[in-house]
Amino acid sequence: MTVKALLDSGATGIFVDKKFMEEHGFKLEKLDRPVEVKNVDGTSNSGGNITHELECNVFYRGHHERLRMDVCNLGRTKMILGMPWLAAHNPEINWETKKVKMSRCPPWCGKQMTVKQREAKVEDGKDLRWTIEDREREEEAIEDRRKVEDMVPKRFHK
């Protein structure tokens, strides 16, 4: 599934839209305690407190990482990558050419999958195109691969 993510240096976390995730059947994990949500203008978020989170894989042109995101009402925005993500990855953003390079990622994010630098055009200078893959689907695929590998003699494995 492809989702546009807003890069927001004013956001204090990593967020995903609740309605969008529910519509697409993602399993949300309930938090032990709700977290109050304030909008940029200081008012309370119309969707109420954050009560759930989502953990999933995020892919961006060879960049891969597992993200835990707070689920809340974002309106038309589907995902916000705030300061925790921006500080960890420190992407090179050229606002004039609308190019983003994922060249300074930490080792744990999976950017090192190939040596080639990641580069992408940013649409309207604010958002990136990301693909979200549900954790359960990924785990099922891994389990299916293991089952097939167990049935096929080792000499036929690559």
DSSP file (Angstrom, degrees, kcal/mol; ACC not computed):
  #  RESIDUE AA STRUCTURE BP1 BP2  ACC     N-H-->O    O-->H-N    N-H-->O    O-->H-N    TCO  KAPPA ALPHA  PHI   PSI    X-CA   Y-CA   Z-CA
    1    1 A M              0   0    0      0, 0.0   131,-1.8     0, 0.0     2,-0.5   0.000 360.0 360.0 360.0 137.2    0.0    0.0    0.0
    2    2 A T  E     +A  131   0A   0    129,-0.2     2,-0.4   127,-0.0   129,-0.2  -0.856 360.0 176.6-104.4 133.1    1.4    3.4   -0.9
    3    3 A V  E     -A  130   0A   0    127,-3.7   127,-3.3    -2,-0.5     2,-0.5  -0.986  28.3-126.8-135.5 141.5    0.9    6.3    1.5
    4    4 A K  E     -A  129   0A   0     -2,-0.4    75,-0.7   125,-0.2    74,-0.5  -0.773  26.4-157.8 -87.0 132.8    2.1    9.9    1.5
    5    5 A A  E     -Ab 128  79A   0    123,-2.6   123,-2.0    -2,-0.5     2,-0.5  -0.937   9.4-137.1-113.8 134.0    4.0   10.9    4.6
    6    6 A L  E     -Ab 127  80A   0     73,-3.0    75,-2.8    -2,-0.4     2,-0.7  -0.773  11.3-141.6 -88.0 125.3    4.4   14.5    5.8
    7    7 A L  E     + b   0  81A   0    119,-2.0     2,-0.5    -2,-0.5    75,-0.2  -0.803  29.1 177.6 -84.1 119.1    7.8   15.5    7.0
    8    8 A D    >   -     0   0    0     73,-2.2     3,-1.4    -2,-0.7    75,-0.4  -0.895  26.1-173.3-135.1 103.7    7.1   17.8   10.0
    9    9 A S  T 3  S+     0   0    0     -2,-0.5    -1,-0.1     1,-0.3    74,-0.1   0.621  90.4  59.0 -70.5 -11.2    9.9   19.2   12.1
   10   10 A G  T 3  S+     0   0    0     72,-0.1     2,-0.3    73,-0.0    -1,-0.3   0.559  84.6  96.9 -91.1  -9.6    7.2   20.7   14.4
   11   11 A A    <   -     0   0    0     -3,-1.4    72,-2.6    70,-0.1    -3,-0.1  -0.626  63.3-152.3 -84.1 138.6    5.7   17.2   15.2
   12   12 A T  S    S+     0   0    0     -2,-0.3     2,-0.2    70,-0.2    -1,-0.1   0.336  72.0   9.5 -92.4   6.6    6.9   15.6   18.4
   13   13 A G  S    S-     0   0    0     71,-0.0    69,-1.3    57,-0.0     2,-0.5  -0.825  84.7 -80.3-158.0-164.1    6.4   12.0   17.2
   14   14 A I  E     -C   81   0A   0     -2,-0.2    56,-2.7    67,-0.2     2,-0.3  -0.987  51.0-176.8-119.3 121.6    5.6    9.6   14.4
   15   15 A F  E     -Cd  80  70A   0     65,-2.3    65,-2.7    -2,-0.5     2,-0.3  -0.872  18.8-168.2-128.1 151.8    1.8    9.5   13.7
   16   16 A V  E     -Cd  79  71A   0     54,-2.4    56,-2.2    -2,-0.3     2,-0.3  -0.982  37.3 -99.7-135.9 148.1   -0.6    7.6   11.4
   17   17 A D  E  >  - d   0  72A   0     61,-2.5     4,-2.0    -2,-0.3    56,-0.2  -0.508  23.0-149.5 -75.1 127.8   -4.2    8.3   10.7
   18   18 A K  H  > S+     0   0    0     54,-2.1     4,-2.5    -2,-0.3     5,-0.2   0.922  94.4  48.9 -61.9 -49.6   -6.7    6.2   12.7
   19   19 A K  H  > S+     0   0    0      1,-0.2     4,-2.5     2,-0.2    -1,-0.2   0.907 111.5  50.1 -60.6 -43.3   -9.5    6.1   10.2
   20   20 A F  H  > S+     0   0    0      1,-0.2     4,-1.3     2,-0.2    -1,-0.2   0.911 111.8  47.5 -62.5 -43.7   -7.1    5.2    7.3
   21   21 A M  H  <>S+     0   0    0     -4,-2.0     5,-2.3     1,-0.2    -2,-0.2   0.897 113.3  47.9 -66.8 -40.8   -5.6    2.3    9.2
   22   22 A E  H ><5S+     0   0    0     -4,-2.5     3,-1.4     1,-0.2    -2,-0.2   0.902 108.3  54.8 -66.5 -40.7   -9.0    1.0   10.3
   23   23 A E  H 3<5S+     0   0    0     -4,-2.5    -1,-0.2     1,-0.3    -2,-0.2   0.812 110.6  46.7 -61.0 -30.3  -10.3    1.2    6.7
   24   24 A H  T 3<5S-     0   0    0     -4,-1.3    -1,-0.3    -5,-0.2    -2,-0.2   0.288 115.9-113.0 -99.5   9.6   -7.4   -0.9    5.5
   25   25 A G  T < 5 +     0   0    0     -3,-1.4     2,-0.2     1,-0.2    -3,-0.2   0.712  54.5 162.9  74.1  22.6   -7.7   -3.6    8.2
   26   26 A F      < -     0   0    0     -5,-2.3     2,-0.6     1,-0.1    -1,-0.2  -0.532  41.3-120.3 -73.5 140.4   -4.5   -2.9   10.1
   27   27 A K        -     0   0    0     -2,-0.2     2,-0.4    28,-0.1    28,-0.3  -0.723  29.1-154.5 -82.6 122.4   -4.3   -4.4   13.6
   28   28 A L        -     0   0    0     -2,-0.6     2,-0.5    26,-0.1    26,-0.2  -0.768   7.9-134.2 -99.7 143.1   -3.8   -1.7   16.1
   29   29 A E  E     -E   53   0A   0     24,-3.1    24,-2.5    -2,-0.4     2,-0.2  -0.849  21.4-126.3 -99.2 127.2   -2.2   -2.3   19.5
   30   30 A K  E     -E   52   0A   0     -2,-0.5    22,-0.3    22,-0.2     2,-0.2  -0.501  21.8-129.5 -73.5 135.7   -4.0   -0.7   22.5
   31   31 A L  E     -     0   0A   0     20,-3.1    -1,-0.1    -2,-0.2     4,-0.0  -0.496  12.8-125.8 -79.6 153.3   -1.8    1.4   24.7
   32   32 A D  E    S+     0   0A   0      1,-0.2    -1,-0.1    -2,-0.2    -2,-0.0   0.878  97.7  17.7 -64.8 -37.9   -1.8    0.9   28.5
   33   33 A R  E    S-     0   0A   0     17,-0.0    -1,-0.2    -3,-0.0     2,-0.0  -0.994  88.1-110.4-135.7 141.6   -2.7    4.5   29.0
   34   34 A P  E     -     0   0A   0      0, 0.0     2,-0.5     0, 0.0    17,-0.2  -0.359  27.1-141.7 -67.4 151.3   -4.2    7.1   26.7
   35   35 A V  E     -E   50   0A   0     15,-2.4    15,-3.5    -2,-0.0     2,-0.1  -0.967  17.8-120.7-117.3 128.5   -1.9   10.0   25.5
   36   36 A E        -     0   0    0     -2,-0.5     2,-0.5    13,-0.2    13,-0.1  -0.413  24.8-149.1 -68.7 140.1   -3.4   13.5   25.2
   37   37 A V        -     0   0    0      8,-0.1     8,-2.0    -2,-0.1     2,-0.4  -0.946  11.3-170.0-115.4 128.2   -3.1   15.0   21.7
   38   38 A K  B     -I   44   0B   0     -2,-0.5     6,-0.2     6,-0.2     5,-0.1  -0.944  17.9-132.0-114.8 138.1   -2.7   18.7   21.0
   39   39 A N    >   -     0   0    0      4,-3.4     3,-2.2    -2,-0.4     6,-0.1  -0.271  37.7 -93.7 -76.6 171.6   -3.0   20.3   17.6
   40   40 A V  T 3  S+     0   0    0      1,-0.3    -1,-0.1     2,-0.1    -2,-0.0   0.794 127.5  54.3 -59.2 -29.2   -0.4   22.8   16.4
   41   41 A D  T 3  S-     0   0    0      2,-0.1    -1,-0.3     3,-0.0     3,-0.1   0.376 121.6-106.1 -88.0   5.4   -2.6   25.7   17.7
   42   42 A G  S <  S+     0   0    0     -3,-2.2    -2,-0.1     1,-0.3     2,-0.1   0.345  79.3 127.7  90.5  -6.8   -2.7   24.2   21.2
   43   43 A T        -     0   0    0      1,-0.1    -4,-3.4    -5,-0.1    -1,-0.3  -0.415  69.0 -94.1 -79.4 159.6   -6.3   22.9   21.0
   44   44 A S  B     -I   38   0B   0     -6,-0.2    -6,-0.2    -2,-0.1     2,-0.1  -0.485  46.7-101.7 -71.7 143.1   -7.3   19.3   21.8
   45   45 A N    >   -     0   0    0     -8,-2.0     3,-2.0    -2,-0.2    -8,-0.1  -0.434  22.1-132.6 -66.9 136.0   -7.4   17.0   18.8
   46   46 A S  T 3  S+     0   0    0      1,-0.3    -1,-0.1    -2,-0.1     3,-0.1   0.726 105.1  61.5 -63.5 -21.8  -11.0   16.3   17.6
   47   47 A G  T 3  S-     0   0    0      1,-0.3    -1,-0.3    26,-0.2     2,-0.1   0.461 106.4-131.8 -84.1  -0.4  -10.3   12.6   17.5
   48   48 A G    <   -     0   0    0     -3,-2.0    -1,-0.3   -11,-0.1    25,-0.3  -0.384  48.5 -15.5  84.4-164.5   -9.5   12.5   21.2
   49   49 A N  S    S-     0   0    0      1,-0.1     2,-0.6   -13,-0.1   -13,-0.2  -0.232  72.0 -98.4 -73.1 160.5   -6.5   10.9   22.9
   50   50 A I  E     +E   35   0A   0    -15,-3.5   -15,-2.4     1,-0.2    22,-0.1  -0.730  49.5 161.2 -78.5 121.8   -4.1    8.4   21.4
   51   51 A T  E     +     0   0A   0     -2,-0.6   -20,-3.1    20,-0.5     2,-0.3   0.500  57.2  39.3-118.1 -11.5   -5.3    5.0   22.6
   52   52 A H  E     -EF  30  71A   0     19,-0.6    19,-2.2   -22,-0.3     2,-0.3  -0.911  57.6-159.3-137.6 162.0   -3.5    2.8   20.0
   53   53 A E  E     -EF  29  70A   0    -24,-2.5   -24,-3.1    -2,-0.3     2,-0.4  -0.919  10.4-143.6-135.4 165.2   -0.3    2.4   18.2
   54   54 A L  E     - F   0  69A   0     15,-2.5    15,-3.3    -2,-0.3     2,-0.5  -0.995   4.5-161.8-131.7 134.2    0.7    0.5   15.0
   55   55 A E  E     + F   0  68A   0     -2,-0.4    80,-0.6   -28,-0.3     2,-0.3  -0.978  31.6 140.2-115.2 127.5    4.0   -1.2   14.3
   56   56 A C  E     -GF 134  67A   0     11,-2.2    11,-2.9    -2,-0.5     2,-0.3  -0.968  51.5 -90.5-156.4 168.8    4.8   -1.9   10.7
   57   57 A N  E     -GF 133  66A   0     76,-1.7    76,-1.8    -2,-0.3     2,-0.4  -0.674  34.0-159.5 -85.4 141.2    7.5   -2.0    8.0
   58   58 A V  E     -GF 132  65A   0      7,-3.0     7,-2.0    -2,-0.3     2,-0.4  -0.991   6.8-169.5-124.4 130.4    8.1    1.2    6.0
   59   59 A F  E     +GF 131  64A   0     72,-1.9    72,-1.9    -2,-0.4     2,-0.3  -0.943  11.5 172.1-121.1 139.3    9.8    1.1    2.7
   60   60 A Y  E >  S- F   0  63A   0      3,-2.7     3,-2.4    -2,-0.4    70,-0.1  -0.756  71.9 -45.6-149.3  99.0   11.1    4.0    0.6
   61   61 A R  T 3  S-     0   0    0      1,-0.3    58,-0.1    -2,-0.3     3,-0.1   0.892 126.3 -30.9  44.4  56.9   13.2    3.3   -2.5
   62   62 A G  T 3  S+     0   0    0      1,-0.3    51,-0.3    56,-0.1     2,-0.3   0.101 113.9 116.6  92.6 -22.8   15.4    0.7   -0.9
   63   63 A H  E <   + F   0  60A   0     -3,-2.4    -3,-2.7    49,-0.1     2,-0.4  -0.634  43.0 179.2 -75.8 134.9   15.2    2.3    2.6
   64   64 A H  E     + F   0  59A   0     45,-0.5     2,-0.3    -2,-0.3    -5,-0.2  -0.997   9.7 149.4-142.2 135.1   13.6   -0.1    5.0
   65   65 A E  E     - F   0  58A   0     -7,-2.0    -7,-3.0    -2,-0.4     2,-0.6  -0.987  42.5-115.2-156.9 161.7   12.8    0.1    8.7
   66   66 A R  E     - F   0  57A   0     -2,-0.3     2,-0.4    -9,-0.2    -9,-0.2  -0.898  37.8-167.9-100.1 123.7   10.3   -1.0   11.3
   67   67 A L  E     - F   0  56A   0    -11,-2.9   -11,-2.2    -2,-0.6     2,-0.6  -0.898  19.9-152.4-117.7 143.5    8.3    1.9   12.8
   68   68 A R  E     - F   0  55A   0     -2,-0.4     2,-0.4   -13,-0.2   -13,-0.2  -0.972  27.3-172.9-109.1 119.7    6.1    2.2   15.8
   69   69 A M  E     - F   0  54A   0    -15,-3.3   -15,-2.5    -2,-0.6     2,-0.3  -0.896  25.4-121.6-120.0 143.2    3.6    5.0   15.2
   70   70 A D  E     -dF  15  53A   0    -56,-2.7   -54,-2.4    -2,-0.4     2,-0.6  -0.637  29.1-134.8 -77.4 138.4    0.9    6.6   17.3
   71   71 A V  E     +dF  16  52A   0    -19,-2.2   -19,-0.6    -2,-0.3   -20,-0.5  -0.855  44.1 134.8-100.6 121.6   -2.5    6.3   15.9
   72   72 A C  E     -d   17   0A   0    -56,-2.2   -54,-2.1    -2,-0.6     2,-0.7  -0.919  61.4 -69.8-153.3 177.3   -4.6    9.5   15.9
   73   73 A N        +     0   0    0     -2,-0.3   -26,-0.2   -25,-0.3   -27,-0.1  -0.670  48.2 162.6 -79.2 112.2   -6.9   11.7   13.9
   74   74 A L    >   -     0   0    0     -2,-0.7     3,-1.5     1,-0.3     2,-0.3   0.376  32.2-147.3-110.4   1.9   -4.8   13.4   11.2
   75   75 A G  T 3  S-     0   0    0      1,-0.3    -1,-0.3     3,-0.1   -56,-0.1  -0.527  76.4  -5.5  69.9-125.4   -7.6   14.4    8.8
   76   76 A R  T 3  S+     0   0    0     -2,-0.3     2,-0.3     2,-0.0    -1,-0.3   0.686 117.4  90.2 -78.4 -17.6   -6.4   14.3    5.2
   77   77 A T    <   -     0   0    0     -3,-1.5    -3,-0.2     1,-0.1     3,-0.1  -0.626  56.7-167.8 -80.3 136.4   -2.8   13.5    6.2
   78   78 A K        +     0   0    0    -74,-0.5   -61,-2.5    -2,-0.3     2,-0.3   0.796  68.3  10.1 -94.3 -32.5   -2.2    9.8    6.4
   79   79 A M  E     -bC   5  16A   0    -75,-0.7   -73,-3.0   -63,-0.2     2,-0.5  -0.997  56.7-159.4-150.4 142.4    1.2    9.8    8.1
   80   80 A I  E     -bC   6  15A   0    -65,-2.7   -65,-2.3    -2,-0.3     2,-0.8  -0.990   3.6-162.3-124.8 124.6    3.5   12.3    9.9
   81   81 A L  E     -bC   7  14A   0    -75,-2.8   -73,-2.2    -2,-0.5   -67,-0.2  -0.907  27.8-178.2-102.9 105.1    7.2   11.7   10.3
   82   82 A G    >>  -     0   0    0    -69,-1.3     4,-2.6    -2,-0.8     3,-0.7   0.016  43.4 -59.9 -94.2-161.7    8.2   14.2   13.0
   83   83 A M  H 3> S+     0   0    0    -72,-2.6     4,-3.2   -75,-0.4     5,-0.3   0.808 125.5  59.4 -57.1 -38.0   11.4   15.2   14.8
   84   84 A P  H 3> S+     0   0    0      0, 0.0     4,-1.6     0, 0.0    -1,-0.2   0.936 114.5  38.2 -57.7 -42.2   12.2   11.7   16.3
   85   85 A W  H <> S+     0   0    0     -3,-0.7     4,-2.3     2,-0.2     5,-0.3   0.929 117.6  49.4 -72.1 -45.8   12.4   10.3   12.8
   86   86 A L  H  X S+     0   0    0     -4,-2.6     4,-2.8     1,-0.2    -3,-0.2   0.899 112.5  47.9 -61.8 -41.5   14.0   13.4   11.2
   87   87 A A  H  < S+     0   0    0     -4,-3.2    -1,-0.2    -5,-0.2    -2,-0.2   0.883 112.6  49.1 -67.5 -37.8   16.7   13.5   13.9
   88   88 A A  H  < S+     0   0    0     -4,-1.6    -2,-0.2    -5,-0.3    -1,-0.2   0.887 124.9  27.7 -68.4 -38.7   17.4    9.8   13.6
   89   89 A H  H  < S-     0   0    0     -4,-2.3    15,-0.4    16,-0.2    -2,-0.2   0.734  80.1-161.1 -97.9 -26.0   17.7    9.9    9.8
   90   90 A N     <  -     0   0    0     -4,-2.8    13,-0.1    -5,-0.3    -3,-0.1   0.907  21.3-156.7  44.0  56.5   18.9   13.4    9.1
   91   91 A P        -     0   0    0      0, 0.0     2,-0.7     0, 0.0    11,-0.2  -0.277  17.2-117.4 -65.4 147.8   17.8   13.2    5.5
   92   92 A E  E     -J  101   0C   0      9,-2.4     9,-2.7     2,-0.0     2,-0.5  -0.777  37.7-172.8 -83.3 114.9   19.4   15.6    3.0
   93   93 A I  E     -J  100   0C   0     -2,-0.7     2,-0.8     7,-0.2     7,-0.2  -0.951  16.6-167.2-116.8 120.9   16.5   17.7    1.7
   94   94 A N  E  >> -J   99   0C   0      5,-2.8     4,-1.5    -2,-0.5     5,-1.5  -0.886   4.6-173.3-104.3 100.8   17.0   20.2   -1.2
   95   95 A W  T  45S+     0   0    0     -2,-0.8    -1,-0.2     1,-0.2     5,-0.0   0.775  80.8  57.4 -68.4 -26.2   13.8   22.3   -1.1
   96   96 A E  T  45S+     0   0    0      1,-0.2    -1,-0.2    -3,-0.1    -2,-0.0   0.929 119.7  27.5 -70.2 -45.3   14.7   24.1   -4.3
   97   97 A T  T  45S-     0   0    0      2,-0.1    -2,-0.2    -3,-0.1    -1,-0.2   0.523 103.3-127.8 -93.6  -6.1   15.0   20.9   -6.4
   98   98 A K  T  <5 +     0   0    0     -4,-1.5    24,-3.8     1,-0.2     2,-0.4   0.881  59.4 143.6  60.2  41.3   12.5   18.9   -4.2
   99   99 A K  E   < -JK  94 121C   0     -5,-1.5    -5,-2.8    22,-0.2     2,-0.4  -0.891  34.7-162.6-112.8 142.9   15.0   16.0   -3.8
  100  100 A V  E     -JK  93 120C   0     20,-2.3    20,-1.8    -2,-0.4     2,-0.5  -0.992   2.1-164.4-124.5 129.6   15.5   13.9   -0.7
  101  101 A K  E     -JK  92 119C   0     -9,-2.7    -9,-2.4    -2,-0.4     2,-1.2  -0.965  13.0-156.3-115.4 127.0   18.5   11.8   -0.1
  102  102 A M        +     0   0    0     16,-1.2    16,-0.4    -2,-0.5     3,-0.3  -0.517  53.2 127.9 -93.7  63.3   18.5    9.1    2.5
  103  103 A S        +     0   0    0     -2,-1.2    -1,-0.2     1,-0.2   -13,-0.1   0.515  62.7  49.6-101.5  -7.6   22.3    9.2    2.8
  104  104 A R  S    S+     0   0    0    -15,-0.4    -1,-0.2    -3,-0.3    -2,-0.1  -0.004  74.7 145.0-123.0  30.2   22.8    9.7    6.6
  105  105 A C        -     0   0    0     -3,-0.3   -16,-0.2     1,-0.1   -15,-0.0  -0.304  54.5-107.0 -68.8 150.2   20.5    6.9    8.0
  106  106 A P    >   -     0   0    0      0, 0.0     3,-1.6     0, 0.0     5,-0.4  -0.413  34.9-108.3 -69.8 156.5   21.5    5.1   11.1
  107  107 A P  G >  S+     0   0    0      0, 0.0     3,-0.9     0, 0.0     5,-0.3   0.789 113.3  62.5 -59.5 -29.5   22.7    1.5   10.5
  108  108 A W  G 3  S+     0   0    0      1,-0.2    -3,-0.0     2,-0.1     0, 0.0   0.607  85.2  75.2 -74.7 -10.5   19.5   -0.1   12.0
  109  109 A C  G <  S-     0   0    0     -3,-1.6   -45,-0.5   -44,-0.1    -1,-0.2   0.650 101.5-119.3 -81.4 -12.4   17.1    1.4    9.5
  110  110 A G  S X  S+     0   0    0     -3,-0.9     3,-1.3    -4,-0.3   -45,-0.1   0.527  74.7 128.5  90.5   4.8   18.0   -0.9    6.7
  111  111 A K  G >   +     0   0    0     -5,-0.4     3,-0.9     1,-0.3    -3,-0.1   0.784  61.1  73.3 -62.6 -26.3   19.2    1.8    4.3
  112  112 A Q  G 3   +     0   0    0     -5,-0.3    -1,-0.3     1,-0.2   -49,-0.1   0.290  60.0 109.5 -74.9  13.2   22.4   -0.2    3.8
  113  113 A M  G <  S+     0   0    0     -3,-1.3     2,-0.3   -51,-0.3    -1,-0.2   0.846  92.9  11.3 -59.5 -34.1   20.6   -2.8    1.7
  114  114 A T  S <  S-     0   0    0     -3,-0.9    -1,-0.1     2,-0.2     0, 0.0  -0.943  74.6-125.7-136.9 161.2   22.5   -1.5   -1.3
  115  115 A V  S    S+     0   0    0     -2,-0.3    -1,-0.1     2,-0.1    -2,-0.1   0.813  79.4 102.9 -76.4 -30.1   25.5    0.8   -1.5
  116  116 A K  S    S-     0   0    0      1,-0.1    -2,-0.2    -4,-0.0     2,-0.1  -0.254  81.2-110.0 -58.2 135.5   23.7    3.2   -3.9
  117  117 A Q        -     0   0    0      1,-0.1     2,-0.4   -16,-0.0   -14,-0.1  -0.383  30.2-120.9 -65.5 142.8   22.4    6.4   -2.3
  118  118 A R        +     0   0    0    -16,-0.4   -16,-1.2    -2,-0.1     2,-0.3  -0.691  38.0 171.2 -86.9 137.2   18.7    6.7   -2.0
  119  119 A E  E     +K  101   0C   0     -2,-0.4     2,-0.3   -18,-0.2   -18,-0.2  -0.998   4.8 171.7-146.2 143.7   17.1    9.7   -3.8
  120  120 A A  E     -K  100   0C   0    -20,-1.8   -20,-2.3    -2,-0.3     2,-0.4  -0.997  34.3-112.7-152.0 151.8   13.6   10.7   -4.5
  121  121 A K  E     -K   99   0C   0     -2,-0.3     2,-0.6   -22,-0.2   -22,-0.2  -0.732  31.3-138.6 -84.8 132.9   11.6   13.5   -5.8
  122  122 A V    >   -     0   0    0    -24,-3.8     3,-0.9    -2,-0.4     2,-0.4  -0.815  15.9-129.0 -94.0 124.5    9.4   15.1   -3.1
  123  123 A E  B >> S-H  127   0A   0      4,-0.9     3,-1.4    -2,-0.6     4,-1.4  -0.610  87.5 -11.2 -74.8 130.6    5.9   16.1   -4.4
  124  124 A D  T 34 S-     0   0    0     -2,-0.4    -1,-0.3     1,-0.3   -26,-0.1   0.616 113.1 -84.3  50.0  22.2    5.1   19.7   -3.6
  125  125 A G  T <4 S+     0   0    0     -3,-0.9    -1,-0.3     2,-0.2    -2,-0.1   0.517 118.6  72.0  74.2   4.7    8.2   19.9   -1.3
  126  126 A K  T <4 S+     0   0    0     -3,-1.4  -119,-2.0     1,-0.2     2,-0.3   0.711  84.9  47.4-123.0 -33.0    6.5   18.4    1.8
  127  127 A D  E  <  -AH   6 123A   0     -4,-1.4    -4,-0.9  -121,-0.2     2,-0.3  -0.815  53.0-150.7-126.2 158.6    5.8   14.7    1.5
  128  128 A L  E     -A    5   0A   0   -123,-2.0  -123,-2.6    -2,-0.3     2,-0.6  -0.817  27.9-113.5-116.3 156.9    7.4   11.5    0.5
  129  129 A R  E     +A    4   0A   0     -2,-0.3     2,-0.3  -125,-0.2  -125,-0.2  -0.836  40.9 177.5 -94.1 124.8    5.9    8.4   -0.9
  130  130 A W  E     -A    3   0A   0   -127,-3.3  -127,-3.7    -2,-0.6     2,-0.5  -0.893  22.8-141.3-124.1 152.8    6.1    5.4    1.5
  131  131 A T  E     -AG   2  59A   0    -72,-1.9   -72,-1.9    -2,-0.3     2,-0.5  -0.970  14.5-157.2-114.8 130.3    4.8    1.9    1.4
  132  132 A I  E     - G   0  58A   0   -131,-1.8     2,-0.5    -2,-0.5   -74,-0.2  -0.905   5.4-168.4-108.1 132.5    3.4    0.3    4.5
  133  133 A E  E     - G   0  57A   0    -76,-1.8   -76,-1.7    -2,-0.5     2,-0.0  -0.983  27.9-117.6-120.5 124.4    3.3   -3.4    4.9
  134  134 A D  E  >  - G   0  56A   0     -2,-0.5     4,-1.9   -78,-0.2     3,-0.2  -0.338  17.3-131.6 -63.0 135.9    1.3   -4.9    7.7
  135  135 A R  H  > S+     0   0    0    -80,-0.6     4,-2.7     1,-0.2     5,-0.2   0.871 104.6  53.8 -57.2 -42.1    3.4   -6.8   10.3
  136  136 A E  H  > S+     0   0    0      1,-0.2     4,-2.5     2,-0.2    -1,-0.2   0.914 107.5  50.1 -63.4 -41.7    1.1   -9.8   10.3
  137  137 A R  H  > S+     0   0    0      2,-0.2     4,-2.1     1,-0.2    -1,-0.2   0.907 111.8  48.9 -62.1 -40.6    1.2  -10.2    6.5
  138  138 A E  H  X S+     0   0    0     -4,-1.9     4,-2.3     2,-0.2    -2,-0.2   0.930 111.3  48.9 -64.2 -45.5    5.0  -10.1    6.6
  139  139 A E  H  X S+     0   0    0     -4,-2.7     4,-2.4     1,-0.2    -2,-0.2   0.881 110.0  51.9 -63.8 -37.9    5.1  -12.7    9.4
  140  140 A E  H  X S+     0   0    0     -4,-2.5     4,-2.6     2,-0.2    -1,-0.2   0.907 109.4  49.9 -63.3 -41.7    2.8  -15.0    7.5
  141  141 A A  H  X S+     0   0    0     -4,-2.1     4,-2.3     2,-0.2    -2,-0.2   0.901 111.2  48.6 -64.3 -41.0    5.0  -14.7    4.4
  142  142 A I  H  X S+     0   0    0     -4,-2.3     4,-2.2     2,-0.2    -2,-0.2   0.924 112.3  48.7 -64.1 -44.1    8.1  -15.5    6.4
  143  143 A E  H  X S+     0   0    0     -4,-2.4     4,-2.2     1,-0.2    -2,-0.2   0.901 110.3  51.4 -63.2 -41.3    6.3  -18.5    8.0
  144  144 A D  H  X S+     0   0    0     -4,-2.6     4,-2.2     2,-0.2    -1,-0.2   0.906 109.2  51.0 -61.7 -42.0    5.1  -19.7    4.6
  145  145 A R  H  X S+     0   0    0     -4,-2.3     4,-2.8     1,-0.2    -1,-0.2   0.910 109.3  50.7 -61.2 -42.0    8.7  -19.5    3.3
  146  146 A R  H  X S+     0   0    0     -4,-2.2     4,-2.2     2,-0.2    -2,-0.2   0.907 108.9  51.2 -62.1 -41.8   10.0  -21.6    6.2
  147  147 A K  H  X S+     0   0    0     -4,-2.2     4,-1.4     2,-0.2    -1,-0.2   0.917 112.0  46.5 -62.2 -43.7    7.3  -24.2    5.6
  148  148 A V  H  X S+     0   0    0     -4,-2.2     4,-2.0     1,-0.2     3,-0.3   0.926 111.6  51.3 -64.7 -45.0    8.3  -24.5    1.9
  149  149 A E  H  < S+     0   0    0     -4,-2.8    -1,-0.2     1,-0.2    -2,-0.2   0.861 108.2  53.1 -61.0 -35.2   12.0  -24.6    2.8
  150  150 A D  H  < S+     0   0    0     -4,-2.2    -1,-0.2     1,-0.2    -2,-0.2   0.835 111.3  46.0 -68.5 -31.7   11.3  -27.4    5.3
  151  151 A M  H  < S+     0   0    0     -4,-1.4    -2,-0.2    -3,-0.3    -1,-0.2   0.806 103.2  71.4 -81.0 -29.7    9.5  -29.5    2.6
  152  152 A V  S  < S-     0   0    0     -4,-2.0     5,-0.1    -5,-0.1    -1,-0.0  -0.742  94.2-108.8 -92.2 130.3   12.2  -29.0   -0.1
  153  153 A P    >   -     0   0    0      0, 0.0     3,-2.0     0, 0.0     4,-0.3  -0.252  28.3-117.9 -56.2 144.4   15.5  -30.8    0.4
  154  154 A K  G >  S+     0   0    0      1,-0.3     3,-1.9     2,-0.2    -2,-0.0   0.795 108.8  69.1 -56.0 -33.8   18.4  -28.4    1.3
  155  155 A R  G 3  S+     0   0    0      1,-0.3    -1,-0.3     3,-0.1    -3,-0.0   0.706  97.7  53.3 -63.1 -17.0   20.4  -29.2   -1.9
  156  156 A F  G <  S+     0   0    0     -3,-2.0    -1,-0.3     2,-0.0    -2,-0.2   0.465  86.8 103.6 -95.0  -3.1   17.7  -27.4   -3.9
  157  157 A H    <         0   0    0     -3,-1.9    -3,-0.0    -4,-0.3    -8,-0.0  -0.478 360.0 360.0 -76.6 150.8   17.9  -24.2   -1.9
  158  158 A K              0   0    0     -2,-0.1    -1,-0.1     0, 0.0    -3,-0.1   0.467 360.0 360.0 -73.3 360.0   19.7  -21.2   -3.4
